[in-house]
């Protein structure tokens, strides 16, 4: 019996005619974060998201997935949904402890991920059960 793949696409189809979404699951391994970033960027390009916003979303995906790999438990799932006017990123794992902004030490190299997410996204938060951290972006030309 061969081992299960490390990165598994869950959904890659529109949910409505005006909405596009995909989800991908991965084992919690830091080396897989770069692959997840590439998958996310490929979908953003497919959806014709502007390059400047794509770079911000790429960084947010990287930070949220890395947080889930380092602090979460179990499988990490990335979901992205493009509704035409909004782009929503969700990262879920099995850790019920919610992600929280931290005060980073001036000399420290860690602890700034959620600060970056809060700075780049229009909104961000954590689900009531603490397992999903999300970020939302308004697409250019939309209000």
VOMI-678378 format. One record per residue: residue in one letter; x, y, z of N, C-alpha, C in turn. Coordinates in nm, 2 decimals, decimal comma. Atoms other than C-alpha are relative to their C-alpha. Last residue first. Layout:
# VOMI-678378
- aa; n_px; n_py; n_pz; ca_px; ca_py; ca_pz; c_px; c_py; c_pz
- a; X; Y; Z; X; Y; Z; X; Y; Z
...
***
This chain:
# VOMI-678378
- aa; n_px; n_py; n_pz; ca_px; ca_py; ca_pz; c_px; c_py; c_pz
- x; 0,01; -0,07; -0,13; -1,66; 4,87; -0,28; -0,09; -0,08; 0,10
- x; 0,12; 0,04; -0,08; -1,52; 4,70; -0,58; -0,01; 0,08; 0,13
- x; 0,12; -0,05; 0,07; -1,28; 4,85; -0,84; -0,13; -0,04; 0,07
- x; -0,01; -0,13; 0,05; -0,99; 4,64; -0,70; -0,13; 0,04; -0,08
- x; -0,06; -0,01; 0,13; -1,10; 4,33; -0,51; 0,00; 0,14; -0,06
- x; 0,09; -0,06; 0,10; -1,18; 4,36; -0,15; 0,08; 0,01; -0,13
- x; -0,04; -0,11; 0,08; -0,97; 4,12; 0,06; -0,11; 0,05; -0,09
- x; 0,08; -0,04; 0,11; -1,06; 3,88; 0,34; 0,06; 0,12; -0,07
- x; -0,03; -0,13; 0,04; -0,85; 3,68; 0,59; -0,08; 0,03; -0,13
- x; 0,04; -0,05; 0,13; -0,94; 3,37; 0,78; 0,05; 0,14; -0,03
- x; -0,04; -0,14; 0,00; -0,82; 3,16; 1,07; -0,02; 0,04; -0,15
- x; -0,02; -0,06; 0,13; -1,00; 2,83; 1,12; 0,04; 0,15; 0,02
- x; -0,08; 0,08; 0,09; -0,98; 2,60; 1,42; 0,03; 0,06; -0,14
- x; -0,14; -0,02; -0,01; -1,08; 2,84; 1,69; 0,08; -0,07; -0,10
- x; -0,06; 0,12; -0,06; -1,43; 2,70; 1,73; 0,15; 0,01; 0,00
- x; 0,05; 0,02; -0,14; -1,59; 3,04; 1,68; 0,07; -0,12; 0,07
- x; 0,13; 0,06; -0,02; -1,38; 3,10; 1,37; -0,04; -0,02; 0,14
- x; -0,01; 0,14; -0,03; -1,08; 3,33; 1,37; -0,14; -0,05; 0,02
- x; 0,06; 0,05; -0,13; -1,05; 3,67; 1,22; 0,02; -0,15; 0,02
- x; -0,05; 0,13; -0,04; -0,92; 3,89; 0,94; -0,07; -0,05; 0,13
- x; 0,06; 0,05; -0,13; -1,04; 4,20; 0,76; 0,06; -0,14; 0,02
- x; 0,11; -0,10; -0,04; -0,92; 4,42; 0,47; -0,06; -0,04; 0,14
- x; 0,14; 0,03; 0,04; -0,60; 4,21; 0,45; -0,10; 0,11; 0,05
- x; 0,03; 0,02; 0,14; -0,25; 4,34; 0,44; -0,14; -0,02; -0,04
- x; -0,04; -0,12; 0,07; -0,19; 4,48; 0,79; -0,04; -0,01; -0,15
- x; 0,09; -0,11; -0,04; -0,39; 4,22; 0,98; 0,03; 0,12; -0,08
- x; 0,13; 0,03; 0,05; -0,21; 3,94; 0,79; -0,09; 0,12; 0,03
- x; -0,01; -0,01; 0,14; 0,13; 4,10; 0,86; -0,14; -0,02; -0,06
- x; -0,01; -0,14; 0,02; 0,04; 4,13; 1,23; 0,01; 0,03; -0,15
- x; 0,13; -0,05; 0,00; -0,07; 3,77; 1,21; 0,00; 0,15; 0,00
- x; 0,09; 0,05; 0,11; 0,27; 3,66; 1,10; -0,14; 0,06; 0,00
- x; 0,06; -0,11; 0,07; 0,48; 3,88; 1,33; -0,10; -0,04; -0,11
- x; 0,11; -0,07; -0,07; 0,57; 3,64; 1,60; -0,06; 0,11; -0,07
- x; 0,13; 0,06; 0,00; 0,91; 3,52; 1,49; -0,10; 0,09; 0,06
- x; 0,03; 0,03; 0,14; 1,25; 3,67; 1,41; -0,13; -0,06; -0,02
- x; 0,05; 0,13; 0,04; 1,30; 3,84; 1,75; -0,03; -0,02; -0,15
- x; -0,11; 0,08; 0,05; 1,52; 4,14; 1,81; -0,05; -0,14; -0,05
- x; -0,07; -0,07; 0,10; 1,24; 4,39; 1,84; 0,11; -0,08; -0,06
- x; -0,12; -0,06; -0,05; 1,04; 4,13; 2,03; 0,07; 0,07; -0,11
- x; -0,13; 0,05; 0,04; 0,71; 4,05; 1,88; 0,11; 0,08; 0,06
- x; -0,10; -0,10; 0,00; 0,39; 4,12; 2,06; 0,13; -0,06; -0,03
- x; -0,10; 0,01; -0,10; 0,15; 3,85; 1,95; 0,08; 0,13; 0,00
- x; -0,11; -0,10; 0,03; -0,18; 3,86; 1,75; 0,10; -0,01; 0,12
- x; 0,01; -0,13; -0,06; -0,38; 3,55; 1,83; 0,12; 0,08; -0,04
- x; -0,12; -0,08; 0,03; -0,46; 3,22; 1,65; -0,02; 0,14; 0,07
- x; 0,00; -0,10; 0,11; -0,74; 3,04; 1,83; 0,13; 0,07; -0,02
- x; -0,05; -0,12; -0,06; -0,68; 2,72; 2,04; 0,01; 0,11; -0,11
- x; 0,11; -0,10; -0,03; -0,91; 2,46; 1,89; 0,05; 0,13; 0,07
- x; -0,03; -0,06; -0,13; -0,61; 2,29; 1,71; -0,12; 0,10; 0,04
- x; 0,08; 0,06; -0,11; -0,75; 2,06; 1,44; 0,03; 0,06; 0,13
- x; -0,07; 0,12; -0,05; -0,64; 2,26; 1,13; -0,08; -0,04; 0,12
- x; 0,06; 0,08; -0,11; -0,81; 2,52; 0,91; 0,10; -0,11; 0,04
- x; -0,09; 0,11; -0,03; -0,68; 2,80; 0,68; -0,05; -0,07; 0,13
- x; 0,02; 0,07; -0,13; -0,93; 3,03; 0,52; 0,10; -0,11; 0,01
- x; -0,10; 0,11; -0,03; -0,87; 3,29; 0,25; -0,03; -0,06; 0,13
- x; -0,01; 0,04; -0,14; -1,15; 3,51; 0,12; 0,09; -0,12; 0,01
- x; -0,08; 0,12; 0,00; -1,15; 3,72; -0,19; 0,02; -0,04; 0,14
- x; -0,08; 0,03; -0,11; -1,43; 3,97; -0,24; 0,09; -0,13; -0,02
- x; -0,04; -0,13; -0,07; -1,60; 4,15; -0,52; 0,09; -0,03; 0,12
- x; 0,02; -0,11; 0,09; -1,63; 3,87; -0,78; 0,04; 0,13; 0,06
- x; 0,14; -0,02; 0,03; -1,69; 3,60; -0,53; -0,03; 0,11; -0,10
- x; 0,01; -0,13; 0,07; -1,34; 3,46; -0,51; -0,14; 0,01; -0,04
- x; 0,12; -0,02; 0,07; -1,30; 3,18; -0,25; 0,00; 0,14; -0,06
- x; 0,01; -0,14; 0,05; -0,98; 3,03; -0,12; -0,13; 0,01; -0,08
- x; 0,11; -0,03; 0,09; -0,96; 2,73; 0,11; 0,01; 0,14; -0,05
- x; 0,01; -0,14; 0,05; -0,64; 2,60; 0,27; -0,12; 0,00; -0,09
- x; 0,08; -0,02; 0,12; -0,66; 2,28; 0,48; 0,00; 0,15; -0,03
- x; 0,02; -0,14; 0,02; -0,39; 2,17; 0,73; -0,08; 0,01; -0,13
- x; 0,00; -0,05; 0,14; -0,42; 1,81; 0,85; -0,03; 0,15; -0,01
- x; 0,07; 0,07; 0,11; -0,35; 1,74; 1,21; 0,01; 0,06; -0,13
- x; 0,00; 0,15; -0,02; -0,27; 1,98; 1,49; -0,06; -0,06; -0,12
- x; 0,13; 0,08; 0,01; -0,19; 2,35; 1,47; 0,03; -0,15; 0,03
- x; 0,08; -0,01; -0,13; 0,10; 2,57; 1,60; -0,12; -0,09; 0,00
- x; -0,08; -0,01; -0,12; 0,38; 2,53; 1,34; -0,08; -0,02; 0,13
- x; -0,10; 0,11; 0,00; 0,18; 2,40; 1,04; 0,08; 0,00; 0,13
- x; 0,08; 0,13; -0,02; -0,12; 2,62; 1,11; 0,10; -0,12; 0,01
- x; 0,05; 0,00; -0,13; 0,11; 2,93; 1,15; -0,07; -0,13; 0,03
- x; -0,12; 0,03; -0,09; 0,29; 2,84; 0,83; -0,04; 0,00; 0,15
- x; -0,04; 0,14; 0,01; -0,04; 2,81; 0,65; 0,11; -0,03; 0,09
- x; 0,11; 0,08; -0,07; -0,16; 3,15; 0,78; 0,03; -0,15; -0,01
- x; 0,00; -0,02; -0,15; 0,17; 3,32; 0,70; -0,10; -0,08; 0,07
- x; -0,12; 0,05; -0,06; 0,21; 3,18; 0,35; 0,00; 0,01; 0,15
- x; 0,01; 0,14; 0,00; -0,15; 3,25; 0,26; 0,12; -0,07; 0,06
- x; 0,10; 0,04; -0,10; -0,11; 3,60; 0,38; -0,02; -0,15; 0,00
- x; -0,06; -0,01; -0,13; 0,21; 3,65; 0,18; -0,09; -0,04; 0,11
- x; -0,10; 0,10; -0,01; 0,05; 3,51; -0,14; 0,07; 0,01; 0,14
- x; 0,06; 0,13; -0,03; -0,25; 3,73; -0,08; 0,10; -0,11; 0,01
- x; 0,05; -0,01; -0,14; -0,04; 4,04; -0,07; -0,06; -0,13; 0,04
- x; -0,12; 0,00; -0,09; 0,15; 3,94; -0,38; -0,04; 0,01; 0,14
- x; -0,05; 0,13; 0,00; -0,17; 3,86; -0,57; 0,12; -0,01; 0,10
- x; 0,08; 0,07; -0,10; -0,31; 4,20; -0,47; 0,05; -0,15; 0,01
- x; -0,03; -0,06; -0,13; -0,03; 4,37; -0,66; -0,07; -0,07; 0,11
- x; -0,13; 0,05; -0,05; -0,05; 4,12; -0,95; 0,03; 0,06; 0,14
- x; -0,11; -0,09; 0,03; -0,43; 4,19; -1,01; 0,13; -0,04; 0,07
- x; -0,02; -0,09; -0,12; -0,65; 3,88; -0,96; 0,12; 0,09; -0,04
- x; -0,04; -0,14; 0,05; -0,72; 3,73; -1,31; 0,00; 0,10; 0,12
- x; 0,12; -0,09; -0,03; -0,90; 3,42; -1,16; 0,03; 0,14; -0,04
- x; 0,11; 0,05; 0,08; -0,64; 3,19; -1,33; -0,13; 0,09; 0,02
- x; -0,03; -0,03; 0,14; -0,37; 3,41; -1,19; -0,11; -0,05; -0,09
- x; 0,02; -0,15; 0,01; -0,52; 3,38; -0,84; 0,02; 0,05; -0,14
- x; 0,15; -0,02; 0,01; -0,55; 3,00; -0,89; -0,03; 0,15; -0,01
- x; 0,05; 0,05; 0,13; -0,18; 2,97; -0,98; -0,15; 0,03; -0,01
- x; -0,03; -0,10; 0,11; -0,09; 3,20; -0,69; -0,05; -0,05; -0,13
- x; 0,08; -0,12; -0,03; -0,26; 2,96; -0,44; 0,02; 0,11; -0,11
- x; 0,14; 0,04; 0,04; -0,10; 2,65; -0,59; -0,09; 0,12; 0,01
- x; 0,01; 0,01; 0,15; 0,24; 2,82; -0,57; -0,13; -0,04; -0,05
- x; -0,01; -0,14; 0,06; 0,19; 2,92; -0,21; -0,02; 0,00; -0,15
- x; 0,13; -0,05; -0,02; 0,08; 2,56; -0,12; -0,01; 0,15; -0,06
- x; 0,09; 0,06; 0,11; 0,40; 2,44; -0,28; -0,14; 0,05; 0,02
- x; -0,04; -0,06; 0,13; 0,61; 2,68; -0,07; -0,09; -0,06; -0,11
- x; 0,05; -0,14; 0,01; 0,43; 2,57; 0,25; 0,02; 0,07; -0,13
- x; 0,11; 0,00; 0,09; 0,50; 2,20; 0,19; -0,06; 0,14; -0,02
- x; -0,05; 0,00; 0,14; 0,85; 2,22; 0,34; -0,11; 0,00; -0,10
- x; -0,04; -0,13; 0,04; 0,69; 2,32; 0,67; 0,05; 0,00; -0,14
- x; -0,14; 0,00; 0,02; 0,51; 1,99; 0,71; 0,05; 0,13; -0,06
- x; -0,06; -0,12; -0,06; 0,16; 1,97; 0,85; 0,15; -0,01; -0,01
- x; -0,05; 0,04; -0,13; 0,01; 1,71; 0,60; 0,08; 0,12; 0,06
- x; -0,14; 0,04; 0,00; -0,17; 1,89; 0,33; 0,03; -0,05; 0,14
- x; -0,04; 0,05; -0,13; -0,53; 1,97; 0,22; 0,15; -0,05; -0,01
- x; -0,11; 0,10; 0,00; -0,63; 2,18; -0,07; 0,04; -0,03; 0,14
- x; -0,05; 0,04; -0,13; -0,95; 2,38; -0,13; 0,11; -0,10; -0,02
- x; -0,07; 0,13; 0,00; -1,08; 2,57; -0,43; 0,05; -0,02; 0,14
- x; -0,07; 0,04; -0,12; -1,32; 2,85; -0,50; 0,08; -0,13; -0,02
- x; -0,10; 0,10; 0,03; -1,48; 3,05; -0,77; 0,06; -0,04; 0,13
- x; -0,09; 0,03; -0,10; -1,81; 3,24; -0,74; 0,10; -0,10; -0,04
- x; -0,08; -0,12; -0,03; -2,02; 3,42; -1,00; 0,11; -0,03; 0,11
- x; -0,05; -0,06; 0,12; -2,17; 3,11; -1,16; 0,09; 0,12; 0,02
- x; 0,11; -0,07; 0,07; -2,20; 2,94; -0,82; 0,06; 0,06; -0,13
- x; 0,12; 0,04; -0,08; -1,98; 2,69; -0,64; -0,12; 0,07; -0,05
- x; 0,09; -0,11; -0,05; -1,71; 2,71; -0,90; -0,11; -0,06; 0,08
- x; 0,11; -0,03; 0,09; -1,47; 2,41; -0,92; -0,08; 0,12; 0,06
- x; -0,05; -0,09; 0,10; -1,14; 2,31; -0,77; -0,11; 0,03; -0,10
- x; 0,10; -0,06; 0,09; -1,22; 2,13; -0,45; 0,07; 0,09; -0,10
- x; 0,13; 0,04; -0,05; -1,02; 1,89; -0,23; -0,11; 0,05; -0,09
- x; 0,10; -0,09; 0,03; -0,68; 1,89; -0,38; -0,14; -0,05; 0,04
- x; 0,12; 0,05; 0,07; -0,45; 1,67; -0,18; -0,10; 0,11; -0,04
- x; 0,08; -0,12; 0,03; -0,09; 1,76; -0,07; -0,12; -0,06; -0,09
- x; -0,02; -0,11; -0,10; 0,12; 1,50; 0,10; -0,09; 0,12; -0,02
- x; -0,08; -0,12; 0,04; -0,01; 1,21; -0,10; 0,00; 0,10; 0,11
- x; 0,09; -0,10; 0,06; -0,13; 0,90; 0,09; 0,09; 0,12; -0,04
- x; 0,04; -0,10; -0,09; 0,14; 0,63; 0,14; -0,09; 0,10; -0,07
- x; -0,08; -0,12; 0,00; 0,15; 0,34; -0,09; -0,06; 0,10; 0,09
- x; 0,09; -0,12; 0,00; 0,00; 0,00; 0,00; 0,09; 0,12; 0,00
***
